[in-house]
Amino acid sequence: MRPEHDPSKNITPSRPFSHRSSNGSSNGTTIPPSMKTSPSSHTNGSHEKSESNGYTNGVGRPTGSFFGHDREEVTRILIQSLQDLGYQAAAQQLSRESGHELEGPAVAAFRNAVLQGEWTEAEAFLLGSVEQNQGAVSHGTRAIDHGISNSRGSLSNNSGSREGQLDGQLSGLVLSETATRNELLFLMRQQKYLELLENRDLGAALMVLRQELTPYSSNTSRLHALSSLMMCESAADLRIQAKWDGSDGQSRSQLLSDLSRSISPSVMIPEHRLAVLLQRVKDNQIAECKYHNTADSPSLYLDHTCSRDEFPLVTGRILQGQQDEIWGLQFSHDGTMLATASKDSTVLIYETVNFKTVHSLADHSEGGITYVAWSPDDSKVVSCGQDKSARVWDTQTGNCLLDLTDFTDPVTTAVWTPNGQNIILGSLTPELPISIWNLKGERIYKWEEENRSSKIRVHDIALSPDGNRLVAITSDDRIFIYDYWSRNQLAQWSMGTRMTCINISSDGRHVLVNMKDDRVVMLDIDTGETVQTFPGQKQSTFMIRSCFGGAGEELIASGSEDSKVYIWRRRSGELIEKLEGHEKPSGPESTSFVNAIAWHPHDPSIFASAGDDHTVRIWTSPEALATKPQFKAPGDTWRAWQGQSYNGGP
């Protein structure tokens, strides 16, 4: 173990320019070209009927529910799915045989207008006749039971009137209950504005910004961000600055997807609905599978379940290359190497085929090494020491490339920037709590407490995978969130108890924190709200580290002061295993803490644990233990651990 030294919970993340409206979340899909239609034809066939909710009565067709499900809904979803699969003729045949249509001509016309960039027509098809009054959009009463809404409150049944046109006025599509009309208009006009900028028609773009966008948004920062794009020097620069792929990319399809979530599903079925439903079935089965730990997608043919023998439960190797407590460890990004940091002031680098020692890095003076981190390309590691220094090492030669000694207290932690050119260090030095250094040894920046009279000491830091957010935990029980590029503090959360480590998930959404009251918690990185709690492990005095792990980071693992490794399911917080193995050294004051966990980045059946017993244990599944070659042939710094017994879980 290593001893530790002595909210406004709301931040707004940086986001690209997108078309996401406030009433739902995207399913992450776009419309394939085969699904694009013209306003004069149906997407699934040639039925002629008045605009409705997609249903046409047939004679002699099956009726009633389909195994408890609405027959029309199932049929329309199947028609859509056949189109998604590319079976257009089959979709048309099903439509003719069932008497149901995927969508009517007004929806098809709206879809085509958006995909072709015909914005006036798209607005008319979506919202009908629009009356503007001081920036607000007003419409008449919706006709809820039909695919079109009547801007005058009644449907016209005149045989001579065209579909979607009522008493000479174009009616709109039925919107969902949570739809915001102003937001829908803003999204379409934002796309129009960006396309005008892309075509370098700056005068027209400025008119759209002033007259069509500004009246429909009270979000001044959003409008300022859009106006700043006027300064882009080229279309390519615009696409980069707006994080937008242009009119020839997928932006229109994405806009259509976002708009469709505001249209009643009885009129316009959400995109790829069957695929979404099937994925939810798989996700639920995975969530209910206690030992799920594979990246393979479950089959649809059978209910999914994983065997306990496929889960890492046993020790496959014990690495004994260091002479004292091991405080930290980390796999290289490509998984071919493992670095370990010890109280004996050495860093060992192992290759992970036979787990033989590649380098022993021993230039730190006495006191111990607290942390080790790999550069993005795995060509270097940085080590942080109790000797008040940080060192950068070449992993090919083992040579020390850089020695940073500007600190007056221990350096506790480090992260590399995504480009691998800079290192961010955390330390207990009040004057250098968080600092950025280049590989020449030059300090680029340092963060300090905004209240200069108060000094902070940093126990751990983490940088989001995109390099945008820097998170730090301090000795006074606070979490700080910074914008890495602007260096601004975004948030500060007071946690009320000591923390020892922090990690950010690979999707950048969550932070994982070890708390000194026997808890590991996962927080929302935007709000600081607790998403999940993982209780059970023991932690009250010393520095214990946890990690995200397993396939898809669906697992949480942590060390503990009771010599065990704890593993939970990330989503449910269920404790699924307490693994014993690290041994207590001889001596009345000896401890057997498990100090840190590192999961293999590419093989979910392997993780490593570091203990006070001077060993690193490589854990794997009983199945892998019997089949993988690295757990069979002896090496120079390990002993095989075959046939270790384990009992039935926590």
N, C-alpha and C positions, 0 to 999 in steps of 0.2 A: 504494500500500500504506500501511497505517497500522501503525507499530511497536507492539508490546505493551509494557506497563509492568509496569517493576518498581516397610477398608470393611466396615465391616459392611454387606453388600449385601442388606438384607432389610427391607422395610417392608410394612405391612399397609394396603391402601387402604380408604378409606371406601366402604361398599356399602349400597344400599337393602335393605330386608327383602325377600328373594326366596325362592323355593322351590328354588333350585339345589342339587342334591345333589352329593356329592364324586366321583361315579363317571363323570361325563360332562359334556359341554357342550351347551347348548341350541342348537337350530337356528333359534331366533328366531321360531318360528311358533306360532300358536294354533289351536285346533280351531274351524272354522266351525260356526255353529248347525246347519247341515244334517247334521252328523256326530254330533250328540248323540242318544243312544239310550236306550231304557228297558230295565230289566233283564229284561223279559219277551220281548224280541224281539232278533233278530240285527241287526247293523248293515247287512247286505248282502242279506238275503233271509229266507226262511222255512224253511230246512232244519232238520230235527230230527235231532240226533245227539248222542252223548256228547261231553263236553268233551275236546278233543285239541289238536293243534298247528295246527288250521285246515284239515285235509285230509279230504276224503270221497272214497272210491273211486267211480269211475264205470265204465260199461261202454261199450266202443267209442270211448273218447275217446283223443286223441293221447297218446302216451307218449314217454319219453326226454327228453333235454335239449333246450333251445331255444337253438340256436347256441352250445352250450357252457355255457349257464346252466341252473340248476335250474328246471324247468318250473313246479313249485308256487310257488316264490318269485316268479317273474316274474308268474304269474297273480294271486297275492294282492296284489302291489304294483299291478298294473293295476286290480284291483277297488278298492283304496284310492284310486287316482288318479282313477278315474271318479267316485267319490263326492266327492273334492275339487273336481272340475270341475263338479259339480252334476248329473251324469248318473246319477241313482239307479236308474232303470229299466234302463239299460245295465249298471250294476254288478250288479244282481240277475240279469239274463240271463246275464252271464258266469259268475257264481257257479253258477247252475243247470247251464249247459252244461259247465263245467269240473269240477264236483264239488268245488271248493275254496271255502272260506269265509274271509273276511277275519279274523274272530275269532269265538270261541264265546260262549255266553251268560254265562259267568262274567266274561269280560272286559267284555262289554257292561254287565253289572250293576255292575261296579266303576266303569266310566266314568260311568254314570248317577249312582251314589252320590256320586262326587266333585263332579260338576257341579251336583247338587242340594244339596250340603252335608250329606249324611247320613253323618256321620263314623264312627259306630260300624259301620255296614254297610260303609263303604269300607275300614276297617281289617280287618274280617273277610274280605272278598273278597280283599284284597291279601295278607294274611299268614296267614289262617286262625286257628285257635284260638291265643291268645297266653297264655303263662304268664309272669308277671312275677316276677322274683327279684332284689331289691335293685337295681332300675333297669335290669336287663338283660332282653332279650326272647329267649325260647328257642322253637324250633320243632323238629318232628321232621324226619326225613330227607325231602329233596325227591324227587319222582318226576320225574326229569329228562326223560323221554320223553313227558310229557303236559302239557296246558295247566294242570293243577292239581297242587299238591303235597299229599302225604299226610302229615298231621301225626302219623300213627301208623306211617308207613313202608311202607304197602301200600295199593293201590287197592281200593276196594270194588266188586264187580261185581254186587251185589244189584240186581235190576231195580227194586225199590221205592225205592231211595235216590235223592235228588235230585242233580243235577249240582253238584259242588263241595261235597258233604257226605259225609263218610266216617265210617262207624260212629257216626253221630249228631253228628259234629263237622264244622264248616265248614273246608274245606281252603283253602290259599292258592294264588295264581298262582305259576308258576315264575319265580324271580328270576334275574337275570344273575349271573355269577360274582363281579362286583365290588360287588354290591348290599350296602348296610349297613342292616340292618333297623331299628336304632335311629334312624338318620337319616331313614328313610322315615316312621316314626311321628312323629318330631319335626316334619317338614315338614307333615304333615296336621294335627297338633295346633296348630302355629303358626298355620295358616290358621283353625282353629276359634277360637283365642284372639283373633285380630284381628277376626273377625266378631262375637264376643261384645262386644268393646270398641266396635265400630262400632254395635252395637245398644244400647250403654250399659248392658249387663248386667255391671257391674263385679264383683259378687260371684262370679258363675259364671266370669268371666274369671280372677279371682284364684285360684280353685280349680284351673282348668286350668293356670295358670302354676306353681303349687306342686306339684300332684300328677301332672300329665301331661307337662309340659315339662321341669321341673328334673331328674327322674330320667334323662332321655334325652340330656342334653348336659353335657359337662364344660367347655364354652366359657363361662366366666363373663361375659366381655364381651358375648357374644351374649345371654345371659339378662338381664344388666343393661339392655341396650338394649331388650329386650322389656318388661321391668318398668317402664322409664321411660315407656312409652306409656300406662300407667295414669293419668298426669298430664294427658293430652290433654283439653282442655276440650270438644271436640265431635268428631263423626264426621269432619267436614271437616278438623279439625286433625290427627286421627289419620292420615288418608290422606296428608296432607302430610308429617308427621313420619316415617311409616313408608315413604314413597315407594311406596305401595300403592294400587291403584285401587278397592278395595272389593269386596264380594261381588257387586255388580251389574255390575262391570267384567269384566276379563279374568283376574282373579287365580285363579279356580278352573280355568280352562282352562290357565293357565300352570302351576299346580300339577300338573294331570294330565299335562301335557307333561313336567315334570321327573320325576314318579313313573314315567312310562312308560319312561324310560331305564334304570330298574332292573329292568324286567320283561324276561324272555327274549324276544328278537325273534321266536322261533318261535311265541310266544303272542300278542304284541302288537307289530305292526310299528311301528317308529318313525314319528312323524307325518310326513305329506307326503313319503314316502320317495322317490318318483320325482322330485319337484321338487328334493329335496336332491341326488340322484344327477346329475340334469341340470345343476344349478348347479356341481357338482364338475367335470363334463366341461368346462363353460365356463371355470371358473377355471383348469383345467390347460391349456386351449388358450391362454388369455390369458397364463399364465405362460411358455409356450413361444414366444409371439409376441414377437420381439425388439423390434419397433417399435410395439407396442400402446400407443395413447395416445388412446383415445376412451371416453366414458362410455356409449356405445351398447352394449347387450347383444348378443353374437355370436348369429348365427342358428344354429338347430339343424340346418338343412338341409345345410350345408356345413362343412367344417373351416375354422377361423378363421385368417386371416393379414392383416397390415397392411402396406401399402406404405411403403417408406422415404420416399417423397415426401410422406407425410402427417405426418412427424415434423419438429419444429422443428430445422432444420439450417443455415439461411441467415439472414443479417442482412436484415431488412426496413426498418429505420430506424437511423440513427445520430444520437443527440441530442448536440449540441455546445454546450450553453448555459453550461457552467461552465469555469472557467479553470485548474483544477488537478485533482489526483487525486480520483476519486469513491470514497468509502469505504462508502457504504451506499445502499440503495434499497428501496422497498416500494410495492406496488400498494395502492390503497384496497380496502376489503372488497367494494365493488360493482364493482370493476374499471374504473371510469370515469376514475380519476386515478392518476398515478405520482409519488411524491416521491423526490427524490435528494439525498444529503448529500455535501458536498465539502470537501476540504482548503482551498478558497478561502473557507470560512466562510459559504457560502450553502446554502439549501435551495431547490430548484426544484420546482414542482408543475406537471406536464403533464396536459392532458386526453388521453385515449387514443383519441379518434376520429381526429384529425389530428396528435396529439402536438405541439400548440402549447403554449408556456409560458403558464400561467395566473397564477402568482405567483412572484416571486423574494423569498425571505425572508432578510434580510441583517443582522439586529440582533446576531448573535453577533460578539464581537471576534475577533481573530486567533488562529489555532491549528488551526482546522478543526472540522468537525462530524462526529462519529463514528457517529451513529445517528439514525434517524427512524422514528416509529411512528404509525399512524393510530388515532384513537379508534374505538370500535365502530360509531358511526353516520357516520363519515367527516367529521364537521363540524369536527374539529380534528386537528392533528398535534403531536407533541412532538418536539423536537430536542435532542440531547445534544452538548455541546461540550467541546473541549479547553480552553476558557476557564473551566472549572470551574462551568458553569451548565447548566440545562435550561430550555427555553422552550416555551410552549404557544401555538399559532397558530390563528386562525380561518381555515379553508380557503375560506370564501366571500369574506371581505374582505382576507385577507392580514395582518390586524392581529395584533400580539403581545398575547396575553391575560394571560400570566403569565410571570414571570422568577424562577426559583429559583436563588439564589446562595449557599446555605449550605455549599457544598462547598469543600474546600481542595485537591482534586485533580480531574482530569478526570472528568466524568460519561460513562460508557461505554455505557449501554444503558437501555432503558425498555420497559415494557409497560403497557397500560391494563387496568383491571379490567373484567369483562364489562358492568357497568352504566354504564360510561363516566364515572363520577363521581370516580374516583381514578386516580392514576398511581403505578406502582412504578418506582423509579429504582435502577440499579446504578452504583456509582462506585468509584474507586480511593482515595477518602477513607476511612481506617481507621475513623473515628468514624461514618461514614454509608455502610457498604458496600451495604446494601439498605434503602430507606426508602419509606414510603407517604405521598403528598401528595394533598390534595384540591384542587379548582379555585379555592379561595380562597388557596392558597399556604400552608396550614397543614399541618405535618407530623403525621401520624396515628400512625405507628409506625416503629420502626427495628429491624432485626435486627442482632445482633452475635454474634461467636463465643462459644459457651458458656464457653470458657476465656478469660476477660477479658484475661489476660496475652498472648494471641495475637490479633493483628489480621488481619482478612481484607480483601483487595482484590478487587473483583468485576469480571470481564471481560464477562460476559453473563448475562442472566436470561431465563426463559421461564415463562409461566403457562399451565396446561392450559386447554383451551377451556371446561370447566365451571367454571373459576375456583377449583378446589379445591387444586391443587398448584402450588407455586412452586419452580422449579429454578434453581440458580445455579452458575456455574463461577468459580473463584477463581484468583488468581495463584500459589497454592502447589499447584496440580495436583489440587484437590479439587472434587467435585460435592456440593452440598447440596440436600436435598429438604425442603421445609417444607409443612405444612398451612397454607394461606393464612388460613383462618378462625380456627383456634385459635392460629396463629403458632408452633406447636410444630415443632421439627426432627424429621423422620421418619427421615432416613437421611443418611449421609455416606460418600461413596465416594472413595477415593484412587486416581487414575488413573495415576500414575507418569510422566506427561508433560504438557507444557503444552497447554492447550486454548484455542481462540479464539472459538468460538461454540457456541450450543446452541439447538435447536428442539424443540418437542413436536408430535407428529403430531396431526391433527385428531380421531382417535379416542381420544387421550389415553393410548395404550398404550406409545408408544416416544419416546425422546429421541434426537436426532441431534447428534453432537458432532464438531467438527473437531479433530484431534490434530496436534501439531507433529512428527510422524514420518511425514509423507506418508500419513496415513490419515484417513478419515471412518468413524465407527463408529455403529451404531444399538444402543441399549441398551433393555432392558426397564425400564420406569419403576417397576415394583414391586420388582424384585430387583437391578437394576443389571447383570445378566448381558448379555453381548454377544450380540445377536440376529443381526447381520450386519456385515461389514466391507467397506468400499468403498475399495480401494487404487488407487494410480496417480497421483493428483494430487500436485503438489509444494507442500510447505509446511514451512518450517523456521524462519522468522524473524518473519514479519509476520502481521497479522490477516486471515485469510481466512474468508469466510462461505459456508455451504451452505444448502440448503433441501429440504423435501419438495416434490414437484411432479408435474405431469402429471395425467391422469385418475385419480381415486380415489387420488391421492398414491402411485401405483405407481412413481414415478421419484424418484431422488435426484440433485441437481445441486450442483456446487461450483465456486467459483473456484479459481485455482491460481497459483503463483509462476512458471509457465512461459508465462503469457499465454493459456492455454487454458481452455475451459469443459469440465468433465467431467460426464458423465451416465451413471448406472448404473440397472439395474433394482433396485427396492427388495427384492423377495423373494429373488432369486437372488444379488444382488451383482455381476452381470455388467456390466462396463464396455461400454457400447454406442456411445458417441461421445466423441471429443475434438475440440472445435470451435475452430478458429483464427479470428481476426478482429481482436482488439484489437492495436493497433499500438504500437511502441516510439517514444516521442518522441525528438527529437534531443538529444544531449548525452551525455558519457561516463558520467555517473552516473544517467542516466534508467533507469527500470524500466518494465516492461509487465505488471505483475501484473493478474489479474482478482480484484477484491477481494470482490465479493458477487454473489449471484444472487437474483432474485425471480421466482416463477412467477405468471402471471396467475391470479386466483382462479376464473375462470369459463370461460376459453378455454384448454384444455390445449395448443393449438398455438402459444402465445405465452409467452415468458419474456424477462426483461431481465437484462443483466449490466453491472456497473460496473467501470471499469478505471483504471489509472494513466495511460492515454493521454488523460484528460480527457473521455472519452465514455461514454455509455450506449448499448448496442446492444440493439435489440429484435429478438429472434430469432423466426422463424416457419418454417413448412414451405414447401417449394417449391410445393406445391399452393395454400396460402393466399397466398403471394407473388403468384401469378398471378391470384387471384380476389378477395381482400379489398380494399375501397376504401381503407383506411387505409395500404396499402402502394403506392398509386398516385399520389395527389395530393400535391404538395410543400407543406411547411409552413414555418414561420419559423425553426425551430431544429434542422432535421435535413436530411440529404441522402439521397436514395434510393440503395439498393445493389442494383440489379437485376443478375441474372445472375451472382451470386457463385458461384464454383465450389466444390465440396467433393468430397473423395475418399471412399473406401469404408470409413469408420469408423476406429476407434482402431488 
